[in-house]
């Protein structure tokens, strides 16, 4: 389980950094595409800290 969360965490960070140069329209705002993926890295990091202490 911990390895899956670590893989999700790393994948979220890599994808967010790759997508940071893309611009999308979200609710009428022009935002970097990474704004969709990057918050998932915080959730994965929190789960990882809860599991490993």
C-alpha positions in Angstrom: 0.0 0.0 0.0 2.8 2.4 0.9 4.6 1.8 -2.4 1.4 2.6 -4.3 1.0 5.9 -2.5 4.6 6.8 -3.1 4.2 6.0 -6.8 1.0 8.2 -6.9 2.9 11.0 -5.1 5.8 11.0 -7.5 3.6 10.6 -10.6 1.5 13.6 -9.5 4.6 15.8 -9.1 6.1 14.7 -12.4 2.8 15.2 -14.3 2.2 18.6 -12.6 5.6 19.8 -13.6 5.2 18.6 -17.1 1.7 20.2 -17.5 2.7 23.5 -15.9 3.4 25.0 -19.3 -0.1 24.2 -20.6 -2.9 26.8 -20.1 -6.5 25.7 -19.7 -9.7 27.6 -19.2 -11.4 26.6 -16.0 -14.6 28.4 -15.0 -13.7 31.3 -17.3 -10.2 31.7 -15.9 -6.9 31.0 -17.7 -5.0 28.7 -15.4 -2.0 26.4 -15.7 -3.1 22.8 -16.3 -1.1 21.6 -13.3 -3.6 23.2 -11.0 -5.8 20.2 -11.5 -3.1 17.6 -10.7 -0.9 19.3 -8.1 -3.5 19.2 -5.2 -3.5 15.4 -5.5 0.1 15.4 -4.5 -0.8 17.0 -1.2 -3.4 14.3 -0.6 -1.0 11.6 -1.4 1.7 13.2 0.8 -0.7 13.4 3.7 -1.8 9.7 3.3 1.9 8.7 3.1 2.7 10.6 6.3 -0.2 9.0 8.1 0.9 5.5 7.0 4.6 5.9 7.7 4.4 8.3 10.7 
